[in-house]
Amino acid sequence: MHAPVPMPPHAHIPGRNCRHDEGRWDDVRATAQPGMSAEALAASPAFTAGMDFFENGFFWEAHEVWEAVWMACPPNSAEHRFVQALIQLANAELKLAMEKPKAAMRLCGIAAAHLSEAARGGHEQVLGVGVAWLEGAIGRCRHRAARLTISAL
């Protein structure tokens, strides 16, 4: 059992605040390795910290740790596609925080496409996360991006 990964001191938003120290997430990222089972990847601190970071608005940080999980997943697997969808959604949320709604909309489309591939074959959950939860998160991000785009007109 791994200890929970502490929340970052701040949410990094490029152009607004400083990045975290280089290597800050290396120990967390190292918990996801090629050859691990889907169950082990889902339980890894790299995956669980990414979920915690994302749910608490640390989108750049979620992307950083999820990238190691994505690289550890077998290519073209449902898990690989699902983590790609999570990463693209984190990027979309980060673009919203940067007030770039058009970029967020584009990234939501990419996330939705990866999720569609991941859910092929009737998967209701991937890595212990509901496909419906991720569909909803993408939809909410798209809605916020559309509202920002309209208000900018």
N, C-alpha and C positions, 0 to 999 in steps of 0.2 A: 504494500500500500504506500502510495506517495503522499507527502504532505501537500496541502493546497498551495497553489502558486499565488503569492500576494498580488494584489492589484497594483498597477503601475502608479507612480506618484502623480502623473498627469496623462491626459490623452494627447498624443502627438498629433498635431495638425500641421502639415507642411505649410511653410510660409507664415505661420502664426506663432509657433513656439519651437523650442529646441527638441531635437531627437533625443532618444534615450541613449545611454552609453553604448558604444559598440560592444557586442557580445553579451549584452544584458540577458538575452533570452537563450543563450547557447545551451545551458544545462537543461532547460525545458525542451528545447528543440531536439536535443539528443535522446529524449525518451521515445521518439518515433523513429523506428529503423525499418528499412526494407526487410521483408521476410516475416514481419509480425502479422499475426492473425488480425482480422477485422475487429474481433472482440478486444484484443490487446491494444490496438490502435485507438479504439473508442475509449478505453480506460486510461490511455496515456495522459500524463500531464500536458503534453503538447496539445492534444485535442480538447481536453476538459478546460484547460486554461483559456484556450481560444474561445470556447463557448462562454465562459465566464466574462472574458474581456469584452466579447461582442455584446452580450446582454447588458453590460454596464457602460456601453458607449466608448470603449477603447478599440476602435475599429482598425487603426494602423497596427496596434499591438496584436490583435486577433489574427490579422493577415500574417504577421511575422511568425507566429508560432504554428499556425495552420499550414504554412508552406512546407514545413518539415513533414507533417502528416501526409500532405498531398504527394510529396516525393517518395514517401515510404509505401504508398498504396500501389498495388499492381496496375500498370498502365491499362487504360480502357475499362477498368472495373467500375462497378456502381459506386464503390467507395471513392475512387479517384475522381470521378465526375461530380460526386456530391461535395467533396471538399473543394473542388474547383468552383462550384456554385457558392459555397460559403465564402470563399476568398473574394469572388467577384462581388458578392453582396456587401462584404465588409468594405471593399473599395468604393462601391456605390454610396454607402453610408458616409464614408470619409469625404467623398466629393460633395455630398450634401452639406457636411460641416464646413467645407471650403467654399460653399455657395456657388457650386457648379452643377446646377440641376440637369442640364443637357447631358453632361458626362455621366451623371448618376443614372439617368434613364437608359443610356446606352449600356452601362454595366449591368443594370437590372435585366436587360434583354439577354445579355451573355449568361448571367446567372441562371435565368429561367431556362435557357437552352441546355445548359449543363445539367440542371435539375431534371429536365425532361429525359435526358439520356440516362441519368442515374435511376430514375423511377421506372424505366423500361423493364418489362417483365413483372410488373405489379408490386414492386417494392413499396411497402408502406412506411418502412423505417430503413435508414442506412446509418451505420455507426451509432445506433441507438437513438437517433434523432428522427422525428416524424417528417416525412415528405410534406405533409400538409402544413406543418409549422413553418418550414422553409418557404413553401409557396406563399403563405400568409405574410411572412417577413418581406419577401420580394414585392408583393402587392402593396404593402404599407409604404415601402421605400419609394415605389413608383408613384404612389398617390402624393406623397410629400414632395417629390421632385416635380410632378405636374403642377402642384399648387405654387411652388416657387417659380416655375417657368411662367405661369400665368401672371403672378404678381409682379414679375419683372417687366412685363409688357406695358 
